[in-house]
Amino acid sequence: RRPTALVREALERAARLEPRLHAFLGVEGEDALARAAALERALERGEALGPLAGVPLALKANFCLEGHESSCASRALAGWR
């Protein structure tokens, strides 16, 4: 399946289950969809991609991702980028 389809499915499932699970501090849906679209363009150009390219994932809040908040679920670090 296409990366954007996988990401949409993951986002829909997260949105459906999050009210009950409270598993995510935040979901970067627009960023994930943009990255998936870029992967699809790379695939169309015939570029070689790694075996996990396009697979949606979740990161713990203590990992830093450029341009995104990394609070470690701590109020003291709220808004830290």
N, C-alpha and C positions, 0 to 999 in steps of 0.2 A: 504494500500500500504506500501511497504517497506520504511524505513527511507532514504536509499540512493536514492531511486527514487524521494522522496519528495524533498530532498536537491538538486538533479540535476535539477529538474523542477524549483525550486526557483532560483538557480544560472543562469539558462538559461534565465528566465524571467528578472532577474535583469540586465543581460548583454544586453538583447534586449532593455529594457526600459531606462537604465541609461543614454545613450547619450541624451535623450530628457528630462528626469526628473531631473538629477543631484541630486539624493537623497542620495547617499552613498559617504562617504569619502574613504571607502575601503571595500572590500569584502574578507572575509577569506574563500575562497572556499575549499582549500585543507584541512584546519582544520575542516570545517563543514562536508566534506565527510568522514574524518577519524573518527569523532565522530559518524556519522551515521552508519558507518561500525561496530564500537564498540557496538552500540545499537543493531544492527542486531545480532551480536554474543551473546549478553546477552539474546535477545529474543529466539534464538535457544537453549540456555541452560535452558530456562524456567524461567528465572529470572523475578520477578515482577518489572515492571517499572511504573512510574507515568503516568497519563492520557495524558500529553503533551510531553512525551518522543518522540523524533524524529521529532517534529514539528519545521520547520525552523522559525527563528525570526531575526529581525534586532534590534540593540541596538543604542541608541543615542551616539554621540561621547563623552558625559560626563560621561559615565559609564566605570569603569575600568574592564578589562578582562585580567587576568594574561597572560603575554607574548605577548600582543598586544598593539599597540599604543592607547593612550587615549588623544587626543589633544583638545577636546571640540571645534573643528573647529577653533582653535586659532593658529596663526603663532608662538606666544610666547611659546606654548606648543608642537610645532611640534616635533615629535620623542619621546615624553615622554612616558615611559612604567611604 
